[in-house]
Amino acid sequence: MSEYSAQEREQLLHLARQSIAAHLRGEPLPKAEIPAHLNEPRGAFCTLHLHGKLRGCIGYVEPLFPLWQTVVQTAVAAASEDPRFEPLSVDELPHIQIELSVMSLLRPITPEEVEVGVHGLMISHGGRRGLLLPQVATEWGFDRETFLTETCHKAGLRGDCWKHGATIQAFTAEVFGEPAGAVSA
């Protein structure tokens, strides 16, 4: 069951795309009338794909800002601040697909409780932390142990740290994106 209606999802995706476009063109961010539900503080990630490949992903796990504002900030950051990629160009904009992952609150979880495809994970240990979204495990065909191990690696930790005192937290995410071929800048 979805927390967000089709109209709310469409509005968030449109807001993300328009925010990226405004940023790339040096224009002010768009003004939009925001429904109350999208004003609730929520964590979210914005993932950009270009020709089916990851092109940027930035997000906030914690509910620091109203959801609409989180979407604006993470969309612009995914396009311009992901250290794994050069900033998105205006020429690439019409070809990207945007995916949003709206987060639940983090909660402690045991390794045995982790459900691949349902839970996202954040593993913390010794001042380091790594996070993988729920869809990552499914996309890569991870089993539970591989998901835990890869989340440790994302944190820059030994892959077995989840067995040796690391803090394991889980969340769920409502994930939605633009349909293929339906984008416009």
N, C-alpha and C positions, 0 to 999 in steps of 0.2 A: 504494500500500500504506500502511496506517495504522500508526503507531507505537502508538496507543492503542486499546485494545479498546472495544467498544460499552459495556461496563460501566464502564470507566474514564472514558469521555467523559460518560456519564450521571452518574457520581459528581461529576465536576468541574462540570458544569452545575448540578446540585443544590446543591453547595457554594456556587457563585456566587450563586444565587438566595437561599439561606438566609442568606448573609452580608449581602446587600443588605437583606433583610427585617429581620434583627436590627439592623442599623445604623439603618434608618429608624424602628424601634420603640424604639430605645434599649436594646436587650437585649444580653447578651453574645453573642459570635460562637459559632456551633454547634461542638460537639465531634464529631469523626468519626474513625473508624479509617481510617488512610491506608495504602494498599499501598506497598511499597518503590518501585515504578516512579514513583509520583506524588511521591515525596520527592526525586527527582533535580532539581538546579537547572536551571530553564529560564526563558527570557523568554516572556511571553505578553501578549496584549491581550484586554480584555473590551470588546465592543461591545454597546450596548443600542439596540434599535429599539422605537419606539412607533408603532403603526398604520402600519408599513412605513417610517417615517422615522427617521433617526439621532437618538438621544436622549442619547448619551454614548459616549465611547471613550477609554480610558486603558490604557497598558501599559508594559511594560519590555522593551526589546530584549535587554538583557544578562541572563544567568542569575544574578541576584542572590540568589534565594531558592529553596527547594524549590517545585516547580510548584504544589502545592496552595495554598501560602502566597501565591504570586504571583497565583493566581486569586482568592483571598479579597481581597487588597489591591486588585487592579485592578478587581474587581467593585464594591467599595464606592466606590472613587475615580471610576469611570465614572458611578455614580449620584449622586455628591455633589460632585465636584471638577472636572469638565470645565468649563473657563472659558467655553465656548460656550453653555452651558445653565444654567438654574436647577437646583438640586438636585431629584432625583426625589422625588415625594410618595408617601406610603403609598397613596393612591388610584390612582396610576398603576401601582403594582407588579404587580397581576394582569394588566396589559395589555402589559407589556414582553416582548420576546423577547431572549434572551441568546445571543450568539455568542462563542465563544472562538477565538483564533488562537494556537497554541503554536508558538513560533519556533525555527528552527535558529540556529546561530551565524552572525554576520555574516562575510562574506568579500568581499575586493575583487573588482570586476567591471568590465569595459569596457562602454561603451555598446552595442557590437555583440553582446555576450553576453546582454544583458537579454532574458528571455523573458516577454512579457506573459501574465499569468495563472499564471505559475510563481513568479516572483521578486517579493518585496517590495523596496523600495529605501530606502536612507538616503543622503542627499547632504549633505555637510558642506563648509563653506567659511567662512573668516574668523570662526570662533567661532559660526556658526549651523549648525543642522542640521534637516533635515526628513525625515519618514518617511511612506511610504504602504504599506499592506498589499497583498499580491498581489491580493486580490479587488477592490481599488479600481479598478485598471486595467480589469478585466473588466466590473465593474458600470457604469463610465462609458464603456466602448467606446474606451479609449485605445489608440493604437498606441504603439510603443516610444518615439518622440521625444516624444510628448505626455506619456507617463508620466514620462520624465526631466524634462521641463519643469515639469510639475505638482508633482513632488517638490521641485524648486528653489523654486517658489512657496511650497510648504508651509513651507520654511525661511526665507521672507522674503527670498529672493535673486532676482536676475534670472533669468528663465526659461532663458537660455542658459548659465548658469554651469557646467553639466555639460560644456560644450565648452571651458571656459576655466579649468581647474585645480582644479575642485571634486573632492573625494574621493567616489567612488561605491562603495557597498557594497550587497550583496544578501543576501537570506535567503529561505528558504522557510518556509511555515507550514502546519501541519495545522489546518484550519478546520472547526469543527462548531458546531452550535447547536440550540436547542430547535425542535421542529417547530411550525408554526403551529397555534394553538388547543390546544396541549398544556401550557400553563403553569398553575402554581398557586403561590400565595404561601405 
